[in-house]
Amino acid sequence: MKQTTLIATASALAIALSTLSINTAVAESSGVTQEELDALKVQLIEAKSAVENAERVAEDIVQTAKADADRILQEANVTAGQENKIQPLVVKNAAVAVEISAGTIEEIATAIMPEGWRILVDVKDPKIKERRFQYVSTKAREQALSDLLNSIDMSHQYFFELLDSNGEPSPLLVISQR
């Protein structure tokens, strides 16, 4: 908006300067002196120079603003990437409240883990995958998983750094027999 206004003002000044010689003849007939016309000409030239300078300053401001916006956007993307990164200690130490009256190991693990985690139960005997358990816990996530799995001689392992095909975090919990 400012740049358009400055350009319009500069154009008006250019037109005014070009018509100054025409106005000299008119001025003589209307009682304006040559000194007044010369002073007006100097003022118009100074105004034109000021407008050109203002245009350069405005262009510099726009370039600086664009550079700042690009930098802010890059920093925001970096920050967003850090926020999407899964913090292992936060995941493991978070308290969970789970109560399941009859669930498979996979169902209980899904209830214990944060949203978005995939669960893989790797066992030789398919009956273990189908077995139902009653489970209640209000402990830290790591302790809740250990309590569940140690009782049936199984272990677990977290894979925090896995990504899906879009590059988004896709963490995995693997439950296996010892």
Beta strands, then each sheet from edge to edge (+ up, - down):
strand 1: 98-103
strand 2: 118-122
strand 3: 133-137
strand 4: 154-159
strand 5: 172-177
sheet 1: 1+ 3-
sheet 2: 2+ 5+ 4-
end
